[in-house]
């Protein structure tokens, strides 16, 4: 195989890297391609799973399997992310590159991980390897955005997902929402769930829909099911609690959550984390008359807690109040929308995103990288919030 130009080689590295999605986190997805002077393929590889060999190692091994090891002396390695230069779960890739005698390395983007942050590039250059950095950098940054955000901010990548009718409703006025989207759309949602570290819903959505929030069939990851529940009110006979021994269930409660509610859910097998309580303090029990004074779970505290647990990708599935709370703080990075072939109507039928919203319209957040797919008549739209680049 011979590539027409250098950009095509790098795009092949991106394509390979994407094969690791859902398997490599909290590591980044990385792809690598080795070519000779005429851009003919010598070997290629990608990081297949967390703790496994990195892309550069896989590409070198592939070249050896193809019996092209001798050609590596004049080879160029195209890699989507800067090679690592430290010992982690695997030895440093920079040393493997030097041992193979590769003469040139072309890198999509520098690694934002503080453990590397240009160290791999410097080590290769110091050893006499020609290094080029920044080929198709915008595409490389898009590929690694969830990883880069987590290492830069400590917060996970936030994907908002909802299904709505053609007139923008996520349920009828009475709250009926099964089903707005078709089976093909729901199959894609399960694929999306299968690569997530966490799936997040609000207490009202958990009460009204009684969801399982699992991927069916199972994907490469088993997501933690997270309920944002200020007073820890989730029923113990809900599907979420009854399956707590089958998939992790985390209740993120607020500082006013009644202690008996917290104890009840913990006894039923759920993990309950009370946010917003200062060290040395305890949450004050809440009564029905205190409900208007209940402090809600704060989105930034939610993301900080999930980031502390090392989660990279989280999927928010509703409802409108939760979407609005995160959107108002510009905490949504990506949107996945499924439009069903239905018109619902009704002034009381809810739209997908609540909160304060923007005003004037010039303050609306824009989406870029729009992708459109038709799924047996439904329309699947996806895009990233403009400016969310790390």
Secondary structure, DSSP 8 states (H G I E B T S, - for coil): -B-SSHHHHHHHHHHHHGGGTTTSTTS---EEEEE-TT-BEEEEEE--STTS--HHHHHHHHHHHTT-GGGGGG-EEEEEE----S-SSS--HHHHHHHHT--EEEEEE----TTTTTHHHHHHHHTT-EEEE-TTHHHHHHHHHHHHHHHHHS--EEEEEEEE-TTS-SS-TT---TTSS-HHHHHHHHHHHTT-SEEEEEHHHHHHH------SS--SS--EEEEE-TT----TTSHHHHTTTTS-EEEEE-TT--HHHHHHHHHTT-EEEE-S--TT-------GGGGGG-----HHHHHHHHHHTT--EEEE---HHHHHHHHHTT---EEEEEE-S-----TTS--S--SS--SSGGG---EEEEEEEEETTEEEEEEEETT---
